[in-house]
């Protein structure tokens, strides 16, 4: 791994921490909030590609694990990694990796709509498929109830998928992902 890739990974871990300064939107009926941090997950995947994007989220989880208050609302620590949000948080490196993998595949014919579709599949559906069952397990509810509860995240996550695609298209002239697919 090159120094440049490590720097990008660290930079995006920091960016996701900064997005955590945006207050969470709590939902009374589900113990997991709406967060702006998934925008950072999608951006990391789209912009950095699978390897560096995935690594940036691994770094971010390490920051959480050592107790830094980098999650939305200023929380962090091991308690966050075993709570109702745990599955969602652990899905983020997988999500960034898969978004990066798919983005690399289409990079030479990249279009905003293609990145939106990739973000919706790997940045929304995959995240829910991992996060909701873990939340159900931890809160002792049914997986279906957890998945149905996750519908509340959909409007915000669609907006984040579109914003991440638009920003990536703007930044693609300096994108390190291009170097990887040439
Ligand atoms: C945390 O406790 O800070 C993590 C919150 C996880 C939020 C999940 S990620 C996917 C979905 N979209 C959101 O905006 N919120 C949930």
Backbone and ligand atoms as CSV (ligand in chain L), in Angstrom:
chain,resi,resn,atom,element,x,y,z
A,1,UNK,N,N,0.834,-1.203,0.000
A,1,UNK,CA,C,0.000,0.000,0.000
A,1,UNK,C,C,0.871,1.256,0.000
A,2,UNK,N,N,0.539,2.197,-0.901
A,2,UNK,CA,C,1.359,3.399,-1.015
A,2,UNK,C,C,1.002,4.405,0.081
A,3,UNK,N,N,1.978,5.280,0.379
A,3,UNK,CA,C,1.749,6.325,1.386
A,3,UNK,C,C,0.540,7.177,1.001
A,4,UNK,N,N,0.430,7.473,-0.314
A,4,UNK,CA,C,-0.669,8.318,-0.781
A,4,UNK,C,C,-2.028,7.697,-0.435
A,5,UNK,N,N,-2.123,6.364,-0.620
A,5,UNK,CA,C,-3.389,5.688,-0.320
A,5,UNK,C,C,-3.693,5.736,1.176
A,6,UNK,N,N,-2.650,5.565,1.989
A,6,UNK,CA,C,-2.832,5.638,3.446
A,6,UNK,C,C,-3.296,7.033,3.858
A,7,UNK,N,N,-2.710,8.052,3.224
A,7,UNK,CA,C,-3.081,9.435,3.550
A,7,UNK,C,C,-4.546,9.672,3.181
A,8,UNK,N,N,-4.951,9.198,1.985
A,8,UNK,CA,C,-6.348,9.344,1.577
A,8,UNK,C,C,-7.289,8.610,2.549
A,9,UNK,N,N,-6.881,7.414,2.949
A,9,UNK,CA,C,-7.729,6.633,3.871
A,9,UNK,C,C,-7.893,7.382,5.194
A,10,UNK,N,N,-6.790,7.930,5.710
A,10,UNK,CA,C,-6.844,8.675,6.972
A,10,UNK,C,C,-7.690,9.937,6.815
A,11,UNK,N,N,-7.538,10.579,5.652
A,11,UNK,CA,C,-8.292,11.809,5.373
A,11,UNK,C,C,-9.803,11.531,5.368
A,12,UNK,N,N,-10.194,10.421,4.756
A,12,UNK,CA,C,-11.622,10.111,4.693
A,12,UNK,C,C,-12.162,9.624,6.035
A,13,UNK,N,N,-11.316,8.947,6.826
A,13,UNK,CA,C,-11.744,8.583,8.187
A,13,UNK,C,C,-12.028,9.870,8.964
A,14,UNK,N,N,-11.145,10.887,8.776
A,14,UNK,CA,C,-11.340,12.174,9.456
A,14,UNK,C,C,-12.600,12.878,8.935
A,15,UNK,N,N,-12.821,12.791,7.609
A,15,UNK,CA,C,-14.012,13.416,7.022
A,15,UNK,C,C,-15.295,12.809,7.615
A,16,UNK,N,N,-15.283,11.493,7.779
A,16,UNK,CA,C,-16.472,10.820,8.322
A,16,UNK,C,C,-16.672,11.232,9.786
A,17,UNK,N,N,-15.560,11.420,10.499
A,17,UNK,CA,C,-15.664,11.917,11.879
A,17,UNK,C,C,-16.268,13.327,11.888
A,18,UNK,N,N,-15.855,14.163,10.935
A,18,UNK,CA,C,-16.387,15.536,10.859
A,18,UNK,C,C,-17.900,15.497,10.553
A,19,UNK,N,N,-18.298,14.576,9.666
A,19,UNK,CA,C,-19.735,14.443,9.366
A,19,UNK,C,C,-20.517,14.050,10.628
A,20,UNK,N,N,-19.812,13.425,11.575
A,20,UNK,CA,C,-20.438,13.054,12.852
A,20,UNK,C,C,-20.780,14.256,13.711
A,21,UNK,N,N,-20.226,15.426,13.360
A,21,UNK,CA,C,-20.569,16.648,14.110
A,21,UNK,C,C,-21.989,17.114,13.780
A,22,UNK,N,N,-22.490,16.659,12.620
A,22,UNK,CA,C,-23.893,16.970,12.284
A,22,UNK,C,C,-24.771,16.138,13.221
A,23,UNK,N,N,-25.642,16.805,13.983
A,23,UNK,CA,C,-26.405,16.067,14.996
A,23,UNK,C,C,-27.229,14.918,14.405
A,24,UNK,N,N,-27.334,13.815,15.134
A,24,UNK,CA,C,-28.165,12.694,14.664
A,24,UNK,C,C,-29.647,13.073,14.725
A,25,UNK,N,N,-30.428,12.410,13.916
A,25,UNK,CA,C,-31.894,12.572,14.029
A,25,UNK,C,C,-32.427,11.287,14.650
A,26,UNK,N,N,-32.812,11.347,15.924
A,26,UNK,CA,C,-33.306,10.126,16.558
A,26,UNK,C,C,-34.711,9.774,16.062
A,27,UNK,N,N,-34.978,8.487,15.976
A,27,UNK,CA,C,-36.308,8.022,15.580
A,27,UNK,C,C,-36.855,7.290,16.805
A,28,UNK,N,N,-37.966,7.722,17.297
A,28,UNK,CA,C,-38.476,7.154,18.550
A,28,UNK,C,C,-38.688,5.650,18.529
A,29,UNK,N,N,-39.035,5.110,17.359
A,29,UNK,CA,C,-39.466,3.705,17.293
A,29,UNK,C,C,-38.348,2.732,16.957
A,30,UNK,N,N,-37.124,3.250,16.790
A,30,UNK,CA,C,-35.985,2.395,16.434
A,30,UNK,C,C,-34.750,3.020,17.121
A,31,UNK,N,N,-33.895,2.177,17.780
A,31,UNK,CA,C,-32.804,2.753,18.585
A,31,UNK,C,C,-31.560,3.117,17.793
A,32,UNK,N,N,-31.719,3.373,16.512
A,32,UNK,CA,C,-30.603,3.740,15.639
A,32,UNK,C,C,-30.990,5.058,14.952
A,33,UNK,N,N,-30.110,6.071,14.994
A,33,UNK,CA,C,-30.507,7.380,14.444
A,33,UNK,C,C,-30.251,7.507,12.941
A,34,UNK,N,N,-30.813,8.560,12.377
A,34,UNK,CA,C,-30.407,8.984,11.031
A,34,UNK,C,C,-29.094,9.745,11.203
A,35,UNK,N,N,-28.107,9.443,10.360
A,35,UNK,CA,C,-26.795,10.074,10.473
A,35,UNK,C,C,-26.291,10.526,9.107
A,36,UNK,N,N,-25.520,11.604,9.101
A,36,UNK,CA,C,-24.910,12.073,7.843
A,36,UNK,C,C,-23.669,11.248,7.499
A,37,UNK,N,N,-23.236,10.392,8.429
A,37,UNK,CA,C,-21.954,9.698,8.221
A,37,UNK,C,C,-21.989,8.699,7.065
A,38,UNK,N,N,-23.184,8.230,6.715
A,38,UNK,CA,C,-23.247,7.295,5.580
A,38,UNK,C,C,-22.904,8.000,4.258
A,39,UNK,N,N,-23.069,9.328,4.235
A,39,UNK,CA,C,-22.600,10.081,3.054
A,39,UNK,C,C,-21.088,9.889,2.898
A,40,UNK,N,N,-20.370,9.925,4.016
A,40,UNK,CA,C,-18.914,9.720,3.991
A,40,UNK,C,C,-18.535,8.314,3.556
A,41,UNK,N,N,-19.343,7.338,3.974
A,41,UNK,CA,C,-19.079,5.945,3.576
A,41,UNK,C,C,-19.191,5.815,2.051
A,42,UNK,N,N,-20.266,6.400,1.495
A,42,UNK,CA,C,-20.476,6.321,0.042
A,42,UNK,C,C,-19.377,7.066,-0.713
A,43,UNK,N,N,-19.012,8.255,-0.203
A,43,UNK,CA,C,-17.947,9.035,-0.843
A,43,UNK,C,C,-16.626,8.281,-0.818
A,44,UNK,N,N,-16.328,7.662,0.307
A,44,UNK,CA,C,-15.062,6.916,0.433
A,44,UNK,C,C,-15.001,5.816,-0.621
A,45,UNK,N,N,-16.117,5.085,-0.782
A,45,UNK,CA,C,-16.139,4.015,-1.775
A,45,UNK,C,C,-16.028,4.541,-3.192
A,46,UNK,N,N,-16.885,5.529,-3.527
A,46,UNK,CA,C,-16.924,6.070,-4.899
A,46,UNK,C,C,-15.601,6.729,-5.266
A,47,UNK,N,N,-15.046,7.497,-4.357
A,47,UNK,CA,C,-13.897,8.346,-4.682
A,47,UNK,C,C,-12.575,7.601,-4.531
A,48,UNK,N,N,-12.485,6.758,-3.512
A,48,UNK,CA,C,-11.192,6.124,-3.224
A,48,UNK,C,C,-11.053,4.731,-3.831
A,49,UNK,N,N,-12.179,4.099,-4.142
A,49,UNK,CA,C,-12.095,2.732,-4.641
A,49,UNK,C,C,-12.114,1.725,-3.494
A,50,UNK,N,N,-12.076,0.437,-3.895
A,50,UNK,CA,C,-12.358,-0.610,-2.905
A,50,UNK,C,C,-11.326,-0.692,-1.789
A,51,UNK,N,N,-10.045,-0.663,-2.171
A,51,UNK,CA,C,-8.997,-0.913,-1.170
A,51,UNK,C,C,-8.874,0.264,-0.188
A,52,UNK,N,N,-8.673,1.453,-0.734
A,52,UNK,CA,C,-8.469,2.621,0.125
A,52,UNK,C,C,-9.780,3.017,0.817
A,53,UNK,N,N,-10.893,2.889,0.089
A,53,UNK,CA,C,-12.191,3.209,0.686
A,53,UNK,C,C,-12.497,2.283,1.852
A,54,UNK,N,N,-12.307,0.985,1.643
A,54,UNK,CA,C,-12.545,0.018,2.729
A,54,UNK,C,C,-11.634,0.299,3.923
A,55,UNK,N,N,-10.355,0.595,3.611
A,55,UNK,CA,C,-9.388,0.866,4.684
A,55,UNK,C,C,-9.788,2.103,5.490
A,56,UNK,N,N,-10.314,3.110,4.809
A,56,UNK,CA,C,-10.678,4.338,5.538
A,56,UNK,C,C,-11.744,4.041,6.594
A,57,UNK,N,N,-12.658,3.116,6.269
A,57,UNK,CA,C,-13.702,2.778,7.242
A,57,UNK,C,C,-13.178,1.858,8.333
A,58,UNK,N,N,-12.182,1.013,8.004
A,58,UNK,CA,C,-11.541,0.205,9.052
A,58,UNK,C,C,-10.854,1.156,10.046
A,59,UNK,N,N,-10.159,2.161,9.508
A,59,UNK,CA,C,-9.506,3.153,10.378
A,59,UNK,C,C,-10.538,3.862,11.241
A,60,UNK,N,N,-11.668,4.207,10.618
A,60,UNK,CA,C,-12.710,4.917,11.367
A,60,UNK,C,C,-13.217,4.053,12.535
A,61,UNK,N,N,-13.404,2.755,12.270
A,61,UNK,CA,C,-13.900,1.869,13.336
A,61,UNK,C,C,-12.844,1.731,14.443
A,62,UNK,N,N,-11.574,1.748,14.063
A,62,UNK,CA,C,-10.515,1.718,15.086
A,62,UNK,C,C,-10.620,2.967,15.975
A,63,UNK,N,N,-10.891,4.112,15.352
A,63,UNK,CA,C,-11.056,5.353,16.135
A,63,UNK,C,C,-12.224,5.217,17.118
A,64,UNK,N,N,-13.309,4.613,16.625
A,64,UNK,CA,C,-14.467,4.378,17.505
A,64,UNK,C,C,-14.059,3.456,18.655
A,65,UNK,N,N,-13.373,2.358,18.299
A,65,UNK,CA,C,-13.031,1.325,19.293
A,65,UNK,C,C,-12.116,1.862,20.395
A,66,UNK,N,N,-11.231,2.793,20.034
A,66,UNK,CA,C,-10.330,3.305,21.079
A,66,UNK,C,C,-10.988,4.414,21.900
A,67,UNK,N,N,-12.235,4.680,21.596
A,67,UNK,CA,C,-13.010,5.561,22.476
A,67,UNK,C,C,-13.141,6.999,22.023
A,68,UNK,N,N,-12.669,7.303,20.805
A,68,UNK,CA,C,-12.830,8.684,20.334
A,68,UNK,C,C,-14.310,8.946,20.011
A,69,UNK,N,N,-14.789,10.143,20.341
A,69,UNK,CA,C,-16.230,10.440,20.142
A,69,UNK,C,C,-16.548,10.828,18.699
A,70,UNK,N,N,-16.239,9.928,17.774
A,70,UNK,CA,C,-16.341,10.262,16.343
A,70,UNK,C,C,-17.668,9.859,15.701
A,71,UNK,N,N,-18.499,9.168,16.458
A,71,UNK,CA,C,-19.814,8.830,15.900
A,71,UNK,C,C,-20.758,10.011,16.114
A,72,UNK,N,N,-21.788,10.053,15.296
A,72,UNK,CA,C,-22.735,11.156,15.395
A,72,UNK,C,C,-23.262,11.308,16.827
A,73,UNK,N,N,-23.402,12.571,17.249
A,73,UNK,CA,C,-23.841,12.812,18.626
A,73,UNK,C,C,-22.692,12.734,19.615
A,74,UNK,N,N,-21.467,12.532,19.101
A,74,UNK,CA,C,-20.280,12.519,19.959
A,74,UNK,C,C,-20.103,11.240,20.758
A,75,UNK,N,N,-20.670,10.132,20.259
A,75,UNK,CA,C,-20.424,8.894,21.000
A,75,UNK,C,C,-19.382,8.026,20.307
A,76,UNK,N,N,-18.873,7.064,21.055
A,76,UNK,CA,C,-17.818,6.186,20.555
A,76,UNK,C,C,-17.485,5.176,21.634
A,77,UNK,N,N,-16.438,4.415,21.420
A,77,UNK,CA,C,-16.054,3.406,22.410
A,77,UNK,C,C,-16.642,2.045,22.081
A,78,UNK,N,N,-16.147,1.047,22.814
A,78,UNK,CA,C,-16.575,-0.330,22.524
A,78,UNK,C,C,-18.076,-0.503,22.717
A,79,UNK,N,N,-18.646,0.304,23.612
A,79,UNK,CA,C,-20.083,0.192,23.874
A,79,UNK,C,C,-20.899,0.439,22.593
A,80,UNK,N,N,-20.391,1.346,21.733
A,80,UNK,CA,C,-21.093,1.626,20.468
A,80,UNK,C,C,-20.996,0.431,19.527
A,81,UNK,N,N,-19.923,-0.340,19.694
A,81,UNK,CA,C,-19.687,-1.469,18.776
A,81,UNK,C,C,-20.387,-2.759,19.212
A,82,UNK,N,N,-21.087,-2.683,20.337
A,82,UNK,CA,C,-21.884,-3.845,20.745
A,82,UNK,C,C,-23.349,-3.442,20.943
A,83,UNK,N,N,-23.675,-2.178,20.632
A,83,UNK,CA,C,-25.046,-1.683,20.810
A,83,UNK,C,C,-25.906,-1.921,19.583
A,84,UNK,N,N,-27.120,-1.358,19.573
A,84,UNK,CA,C,-28.054,-1.579,18.465
A,84,UNK,C,C,-27.522,-1.147,17.096
A,85,UNK,N,N,-26.599,-0.152,17.088
A,85,UNK,CA,C,-26.049,0.331,15.813
A,85,UNK,C,C,-24.880,-0.506,15.308
A,86,UNK,N,N,-24.434,-1.495,16.101
A,86,UNK,CA,C,-23.184,-2.216,15.803
A,86,UNK,C,C,-23.142,-2.776,14.377
A,87,UNK,N,N,-24.224,-3.426,13.967
A,87,UNK,CA,C,-24.234,-4.057,12.637
A,87,UNK,C,C,-24.094,-3.022,11.536
A,88,UNK,N,N,-24.765,-1.874,11.733
A,88,UNK,CA,C,-24.654,-0.808,10.727
A,88,UNK,C,C,-23.209,-0.316,10.652
A,89,UNK,N,N,-22.603,-0.076,11.835
A,89,UNK,CA,C,-21.232,0.459,11.853
A,89,UNK,C,C,-20.265,-0.551,11.209
A,90,UNK,N,N,-20.398,-1.830,11.569
A,90,UNK,CA,C,-19.482,-2.836,10.991
A,90,UNK,C,C,-19.755,-3.081,9.504
A,91,UNK,N,N,-20.943,-2.709,9.060
A,91,UNK,CA,C,-21.222,-2.879,7.613
A,91,UNK,C,C,-20.502,-1.817,6.788
A,92,UNK,N,N,-20.103,-0.723,7.416
A,92,UNK,CA,C,-19.547,0.400,6.646
A,92,UNK,C,C,-18.276,0.047,5.868
A,93,UNK,N,N,-17.276,-0.640,6.440
A,93,UNK,CA,C,-16.106,-0.999,5.616
A,93,UNK,C,C,-16.483,-1.920,4.453
A,94,UNK,N,N,-17.413,-2.844,4.703
A,94,UNK,CA,C,-17.854,-3.761,3.642
A,94,UNK,C,C,-18.543,-2.951,2.541
A,95,UNK,N,N,-19.393,-2.039,2.984
A,95,UNK,CA,C,-20.126,-1.191,2.042
A,95,UNK,C,C,-19.160,-0.353,1.199
A,96,UNK,N,N,-18.197,0.315,1.856
A,96,UNK,CA,C,-17.240,1.160,1.111
A,96,UNK,C,C,-16.428,0.303,0.137
A,97,UNK,N,N,-16.042,-0.901,0.586
A,97,UNK,CA,C,-15.277,-1.798,-0.292
A,97,UNK,C,C,-16.102,-2.154,-1.533
A,98,UNK,N,N,-17.374,-2.533,-1.326
A,98,UNK,CA,C,-18.214,-2.960,-2.452
A,98,UNK,C,C,-18.555,-1.785,-3.376
A,99,UNK,N,N,-18.804,-0.611,-2.785
A,99,UNK,CA,C,-19.055,0.583,-3.610
A,99,UNK,C,C,-17.800,0.865,-4.450
A,100,UNK,N,N,-16.631,0.769,-3.807
A,100,UNK,CA,C,-15.375,1.019,-4.513
A,100,UNK,C,C,-15.144,0.008,-5.615
A,101,UNK,N,N,-15.431,-1.244,-5.323
A,101,UNK,CA,C,-15.259,-2.323,-6.315
A,101,UNK,C,C,-16.150,-2.069,-7.537
A,102,UNK,N,N,-17.418,-1.746,-7.285
A,102,UNK,CA,C,-18.352,-1.518,-8.396
A,102,UNK,C,C,-17.995,-0.230,-9.140
A,103,UNK,N,N,-17.567,0.794,-8.411
A,103,UNK,CA,C,-17.202,2.068,-9.056
A,103,UNK,C,C,-15.994,1.878,-9.960
A,104,UNK,N,N,-15.040,1.082,-9.516
A,104,UNK,CA,C,-13.853,0.822,-10.354
A,104,UNK,C,C,-14.267,0.152,-11.660
A,105,UNK,N,N,-15.275,-0.743,-11.573
A,105,UNK,CA,C,-15.730,-1.477,-12.774
A,105,UNK,C,C,-16.288,-0.534,-13.833
A,106,UNK,N,N,-16.984,0.537,-13.376
A,106,UNK,CA,C,-17.661,1.417,-14.353
A,106,UNK,C,C,-16.908,2.726,-14.569
A,107,UNK,N,N,-15.715,2.837,-13.955
A,107,UNK,CA,C,-15.062,4.146,-13.881
A,107,UNK,C,C,-14.765,4.757,-15.245
A,108,UNK,N,N,-14.427,3.920,-16.235
A,108,UNK,CA,C,-14.070,4.475,-17.542
A,108,UNK,C,C,-15.301,4.958,-18.302
A,109,UNK,N,N,-16.500,4.490,-17.905
A,109,UNK,CA,C,-17.750,5.017,-18.486
A,109,UNK,C,C,-18.642,5.552,-17.361
A,110,UNK,N,N,-18.007,6.263,-16.428
A,110,UNK,CA,C,-18.759,6.687,-15.239
A,110,UNK,C,C,-19.815,7.734,-15.583
A,111,UNK,N,N,-20.976,7.589,-14.936
A,111,UNK,CA,C,-22.087,8.549,-15.062
A,111,UNK,C,C,-22.657,8.706,-13.649
A,112,UNK,N,N,-23.243,9.873,-13.409
A,112,UNK,CA,C,-23.797,10.125,-12.072
A,112,UNK,C,C,-24.815,9.041,-11.698
A,113,UNK,N,N,-25.705,8.707,-12.645
A,113,UNK,CA,C,-26.770,7.760,-12.313
A,113,UNK,C,C,-26.217,6.378,-11.954
A,114,UNK,N,N,-25.094,6.016,-12.603
A,114,UNK,CA,C,-24.501,4.696,-12.296
A,114,UNK,C,C,-23.976,4.690,-10.862
A,115,UNK,N,N,-23.346,5.805,-10.455
A,115,UNK,CA,C,-22.836,5.881,-9.075
A,115,UNK,C,C,-23.996,5.895,-8.070
A,116,UNK,N,N,-25.109,6.543,-8.460
A,116,UNK,CA,C,-26.280,6.547,-7.566
A,116,UNK,C,C,-26.777,5.109,-7.363
A,117,UNK,N,N,-26.876,4.362,-8.466
A,117,UNK,CA,C,-27.355,2.962,-8.368
A,117,UNK,C,C,-26.406,2.142,-7.487
A,118,UNK,N,N,-25.097,2.314,-7.713
A,118,UNK,CA,C,-24.100,1.590,-6.903
A,118,UNK,C,C,-24.256,1.944,-5.417
A,119,UNK,N,N,-24.426,3.244,-5.132
A,119,UNK,CA,C,-24.598,3.673,-3.735
A,119,UNK,C,C,-25.866,3.076,-3.125
A,120,UNK,N,N,-26.930,3.008,-3.939
A,120,UNK,CA,C,-28.189,2.467,-3.398
A,120,UNK,C,C,-28.064,0.975,-3.097
A,121,UNK,N,N,-27.376,0.250,-3.986
A,121,UNK,CA,C,-27.258,-1.207,-3.762
A,121,UNK,C,C,-26.305,-1.501,-2.598
A,122,UNK,N,N,-25.090,-0.931,-2.697
A,122,UNK,CA,C,-24.055,-1.320,-1.723
A,122,UNK,C,C,-23.949,-0.381,-0.515
A,123,UNK,N,N,-24.494,0.833,-0.665
A,123,UNK,CA,C,-24.396,1.791,0.449
A,123,UNK,C,C,-25.683,1.887,1.243
A,124,UNK,N,N,-26.766,1.330,0.689
A,124,UNK,CA,C,-28.041,1.370,1.413
A,124,UNK,C,C,-28.516,-0.067,1.681
A,125,UNK,N,N,-28.800,-0.830,0.622
A,125,UNK,CA,C,-29.386,-2.165,0.809
A,125,UNK,C,C,-28.439,-3.068,1.612
A,126,UNK,N,N,-27.160,-3.099,1.216
A,126,UNK,CA,C,-26.206,-3.978,1.921
A,126,UNK,C,C,-26.082,-3.558,3.396
A,127,UNK,N,N,-26.050,-2.248,3.631
A,127,UNK,CA,C,-25.929,-1.745,5.010
A,127,UNK,C,C,-27.147,-2.172,5.847
A,128,UNK,N,N,-28.339,-2.086,5.264
A,128,UNK,CA,C,-29.540,-2.496,6.003
A,128,UNK,C,C,-29.540,-4.014,6.232
A,129,UNK,N,N,-29.100,-4.763,5.203
A,129,UNK,CA,C,-29.150,-6.230,5.320
A,129,UNK,C,C,-28.208,-6.740,6.416
A,130,UNK,N,N,-27.150,-5.977,6.693
A,130,UNK,CA,C,-26.257,-6.355,7.793
A,130,UNK,C,C,-26.731,-5.706,9.097
A,131,UNK,N,N,-27.064,-4.421,9.015
A,131,UNK,CA,C,-27.384,-3.663,10.238
A,131,UNK,C,C,-28.679,-4.077,10.914
A,132,UNK,N,N,-29.721,-4.289,10.110
A,132,UNK,CA,C,-31.034,-4.560,10.713
A,132,UNK,C,C,-31.066,-5.907,11.468
A,133,UNK,N,N,-30.540,-7.018,10.904
A,133,UNK,CA,C,-30.565,-8.277,11.667
A,133,UNK,C,C,-29.763,-8.186,12.967
A,134,UNK,N,N,-28.621,-7.469,12.926
A,134,UNK,CA,C,-27.823,-7.331,14.162
A,134,UNK,C,C,-28.605,-6.508,15.185
A,135,UNK,N,N,-29.269,-5.449,14.711
A,135,UNK,CA,C,-30.088,-4.646,15.631
A,135,UNK,C,C,-31.206,-5.515,16.232
A,136,UNK,N,N,-31.812,-6.361,15.383
A,136,UNK,CA,C,-32.890,-7.239,15.866
A,136,UNK,C,C,-32.367,-8.180,16.950
A,137,UNK,N,N,-31.164,-8.720,16.700
A,137,UNK,CA,C,-30.552,-9.652,17.664
A,137,UNK,C,C,-30.293,-8.948,18.998
A,138,UNK,N,N,-29.710,-7.762,18.914
A,138,UNK,CA,C,-29.295,-7.049,20.128
A,138,UNK,C,C,-30.497,-6.513,20.905
A,139,UNK,N,N,-31.540,-6.097,20.166
A,139,UNK,CA,C,-32.710,-5.540,20.867
A,139,UNK,C,C,-33.808,-6.592,21.067
A,140,UNK,N,N,-33.489,-7.818,20.657
A,140,UNK,CA,C,-34.439,-8.914,20.856
A,140,UNK,C,C,-35.791,-8.665,20.167
A,141,UNK,N,N,-35.714,-8.173,18.927
A,141,UNK,CA,C,-36.936,-8.003,18.140
A,141,UNK,C,C,-36.813,-8.871,16.884
A,142,UNK,N,N,-37.858,-8.860,16.058
A,142,UNK,CA,C,-37.778,-9.707,14.859
A,142,UNK,C,C,-37.007,-8.977,13.759
A,143,UNK,N,N,-36.383,-9.775,12.892
A,143,UNK,CA,C,-35.626,-9.201,11.783
A,143,UNK,C,C,-36.547,-8.392,10.876
A,144,UNK,N,N,-37.775,-8.901,10.676
A,144,UNK,CA,C,-38.711,-8.185,9.809
A,144,UNK,C,C,-39.048,-6.818,10.377
A,145,UNK,N,N,-39.271,-6.778,11.715
A,145,UNK,CA,C,-39.586,-5.488,12.361
A,145,UNK,C,C,-38.412,-4.523,12.183
A,146,UNK,N,N,-37.194,-5.068,12.321
A,146,UNK,CA,C,-36.000,-4.220,12.178
A,146,UNK,C,C,-35.870,-3.717,10.736
A,147,UNK,N,N,-36.121,-4.606,9.774
A,147,UNK,CA,C,-36.003,-4.197,8.361
A,147,UNK,C,C,-37.087,-3.170,8.009
A,148,UNK,N,N,-38.282,-3.399,8.532
A,148,UNK,CA,C,-39.371,-2.443,8.252
A,148,UNK,C,C,-39.051,-1.095,8.910
A,149,UNK,N,N,-38.490,-1.155,10.123
A,149,UNK,CA,C,-38.086,0.090,10.801
A,149,UNK,C,C,-37.038,0.846,10.003
A,150,UNK,N,N,-36.184,0.098,9.300
A,150,UNK,CA,C,-35.112,0.729,8.513
A,150,UNK,C,C,-35.653,1.559,7.352
A,151,UNK,N,N,-36.927,1.327,6.995
A,151,UNK,CA,C,-37.519,2.109,5.900
A,151,UNK,C,C,-37.452,3.611,6.213
A,152,UNK,N,N,-37.455,3.930,7.509
A,152,UNK,CA,C,-37.383,5.344,7.913
A,152,UNK,C,C,-36.077,6.005,7.451
A,153,UNK,N,N,-35.041,5.196,7.219
A,153,UNK,CA,C,-33.753,5.750,6.786
A,153,UNK,C,C,-33.717,6.018,5.277
A,154,UNK,N,N,-34.664,5.398,4.557
A,154,UNK,CA,C,-34.556,5.379,3.087
A,154,UNK,C,C,-34.518,6.776,2.447
A,155,UNK,N,N,-35.451,7.697,2.800
A,155,UNK,CA,C,-35.406,9.007,2.114
A,155,UNK,C,C,-34.055,9.709,2.287
A,156,UNK,N,N,-33.550,9.745,3.504
A,156,UNK,CA,C,-32.261,10.397,3.760
A,156,UNK,C,C,-31.124,9.697,3.036
A,157,UNK,N,N,-31.166,8.380,3.025
A,157,UNK,CA,C,-30.073,7.637,2.387
A,157,UNK,C,C,-30.104,7.785,0.861
A,158,UNK,N,N,-31.295,7.946,0.287
A,158,UNK,CA,C,-31.371,8.201,-1.170
A,158,UNK,C,C,-30.731,9.556,-1.476
A,159,UNK,N,N,-31.043,10.555,-0.649
A,159,UNK,CA,C,-30.454,11.900,-0.851
A,159,UNK,C,C,-28.928,11.807,-0.743
A,160,UNK,N,N,-28.425,11.057,0.264
A,160,UNK,CA,C,-26.972,10.929,0.434
A,160,UNK,C,C,-26.345,10.198,-0.763
A,161,UNK,N,N,-27.048,9.207,-1.302
A,161,UNK,CA,C,-26.531,8.457,-2.466
A,161,UNK,C,C,-26.364,9.386,-3.661
A,162,UNK,N,N,-27.334,10.295,-3.842
A,162,UNK,CA,C,-27.272,11.237,-4.971
A,162,UNK,C,C,-26.153,12.260,-4.730
A,163,UNK,N,N,-26.088,12.808,-3.514
A,163,UNK,CA,C,-25.052,13.822,-3.203
A,163,UNK,C,C,-23.655,13.215,-3.382
A,164,UNK,N,N,-23.465,11.978,-2.883
A,164,UNK,CA,C,-22.142,11.339,-2.992
A,164,UNK,C,C,-21.764,11.149,-4.471
A,165,UNK,N,N,-22.746,10.778,-5.294
A,165,UNK,CA,C,-22.471,10.575,-6.726
A,165,UNK,C,C,-22.100,11.899,-7.390
A,166,UNK,N,N,-22.849,12.961,-7.055
A,166,UNK,CA,C,-22.582,14.275,-7.674
A,166,UNK,C,C,-21.198,14.776,-7.257
A,167,UNK,N,N,-20.884,14.683,-5.963
A,167,UNK,CA,C,-19.570,15.158,-5.486
A,167,UNK,C,C,-18.455,14.354,-6.151
A,168,UNK,N,N,-18.643,13.041,-6.256
A,168,UNK,CA,C,-17.606,12.203,-6.875
A,168,UNK,C,C,-17.375,12.609,-8.333
A,169,UNK,N,N,-18.479,12.906,-9.045
A,169,UNK,CA,C,-18.321,13.321,-10.444
A,169,UNK,C,C,-17.549,14.630,-10.532
A,170,UNK,N,N,-17.805,15.533,-9.571
A,170,UNK,CA,C,-17.077,16.809,-9.553
A,170,UNK,C,C,-15.590,16.597,-9.270
A,171,UNK,N,N,-15.305,15.632,-8.395
A,171,UNK,CA,C,-13.922,15.430,-7.947
A,171,UNK,C,C,-13.135,14.465,-8.823
A,172,UNK,N,N,-13.812,13.850,-9.798
A,172,UNK,CA,C,-13.165,12.722,-10.466
A,172,UNK,C,C,-11.899,13.104,-11.227
A,173,UNK,N,N,-11.758,14.398,-11.563
A,173,UNK,CA,C,-10.535,14.814,-12.261
A,173,UNK,C,C,-9.300,14.558,-11.399
A,174,UNK,N,N,-9.466,14.620,-10.080
A,174,UNK,CA,C,-8.300,14.388,-9.209
A,174,UNK,C,C,-8.457,13.064,-8.456
A,175,UNK,N,N,-9.397,12.224,-8.913
A,175,UNK,CA,C,-9.695,11.018,-8.151
A,175,UNK,C,C,-8.582,9.978,-8.227
A,176,UNK,N,N,-8.182,9.456,-7.087
A,176,UNK,CA,C,-7.191,8.387,-7.112
A,176,UNK,C,C,-7.741,7.097,-7.709
A,177,UNK,N,N,-9.059,6.964,-7.803
A,177,UNK,CA,C,-9.629,5.729,-8.338
A,177,UNK,C,C,-9.190,5.552,-9.799
A,178,UNK,N,N,-9.024,6.678,-10.504
A,178,UNK,CA,C,-8.636,6.613,-11.902
A,178,UNK,C,C,-7.290,5.894,-12.069
A,179,UNK,N,N,-6.381,6.175,-11.156
A,179,UNK,CA,C,-5.062,5.547,-11.245
A,179,UNK,C,C,-5.179,4.019,-11.140
A,180,UNK,N,N,-6.179,3.589,-10.381
A,180,UNK,CA,C,-6.292,2.154,-10.133
A,180,UNK,C,C,-6.859,1.390,-11.317
A,181,UNK,N,N,-7.656,2.065,-12.119
A,181,UNK,CA,C,-8.318,1.323,-13.201
A,181,UNK,C,C,-7.620,1.495,-14.542
A,182,UNK,N,N,-6.581,2.318,-14.587
A,182,UNK,CA,C,-5.886,2.500,-15.862
A,182,UNK,C,C,-4.906,1.376,-16.130
L,1,LIG,C1,C,-24.339,5.432,15.332
L,1,LIG,O1,O,-24.854,4.919,16.321
L,1,LIG,O2,O,-23.806,6.537,15.354
L,1,LIG,C2,C,-24.394,4.675,14.034
L,1,LIG,C3,C,-25.667,4.946,13.366
L,1,LIG,C4,C,-25.940,4.021,12.190
L,1,LIG,C5,C,-27.042,4.610,11.376
L,1,LIG,C6,C,-27.589,3.733,10.276
L,1,LIG,S1,S,-26.447,3.604,8.941
L,1,LIG,C7,C,-27.698,3.258,7.763
L,1,LIG,C8,C,-28.921,4.018,8.172
L,1,LIG,N1,N,-28.940,5.338,7.631
L,1,LIG,C9,C,-28.965,6.275,8.567
L,1,LIG,O3,O,-29.010,7.491,8.343
L,1,LIG,N2,N,-28.968,5.704,9.767
L,1,LIG,C10,C,-28.871,4.264,9.678
